[in-house]
């Protein structure tokens, strides 16, 4: 059953990514793999926002050159 706002995912990430998750947990950055993935998604979202901002600034800069 799917509850609105909740996505259940069972994914085989592969050994390299599982090692990264294990290291994050061992180093105390996350309590479990779910928490580590949530944190990674938040960081990724911020990175995407930064890239979008840079792209918008580049477009504005190009427009300003033609004005």
N, C-alpha and C positions, 0 to 999 in steps of 0.2 A: 504494500500500500504506500502510495506516494503522498506525503504531507506537503502542502504548499510551503515553499521556502526551504525544504529539506531535500537534498539529493543524496541518495545512497549509491556509492560506487565501490565496486570490488575490482581492483586492477592489479595485474602483475606488472610492477614497474621495471623489473629487471635488476640484476645484481648490482650494477654501478649505482643506481638510484637508491636501492635498499641499503647499501653501505653508507651512502650520504645520510639517509634517515637515521640509521643506527648511530652514526657518529654524532649527529645533532642531539640525539637522546642521551648518549653517554656523556657528552660535554655539558649537559644540563640546559640546552637551549629549548628543549621541548620535553614534555613528560611522556609522550607517546607519538606514534607515527601520524595519527590524525592531527594532533596539535602542530607537528612539524609541517605537514602539508598545508594546513590553514595559514600558518605564518608565511610559508613560501608563496602562497597565492596572494596574500596581502602585499608582499614585497613586489611580486610580479605586477600586480595591479598598479602600484605606484610607479613602477618603471614604464608601464604602458602610458600612464598619464603624462610622465615627463616627455616621452617620445612624441606624444600627440601635441604637447605644448610647443616643443621644438619645431615640429612640422608646421604648426600654425604660424609661429614667428617667422619661419622661412618664407612662407607664402606672403605674409604681410610685408616682409622685407622686399620681396620681388615686386609686389604691387607698388610699393613706395618708390621703387626705382623708375617705374614707368609713369609716375605722376609728375 
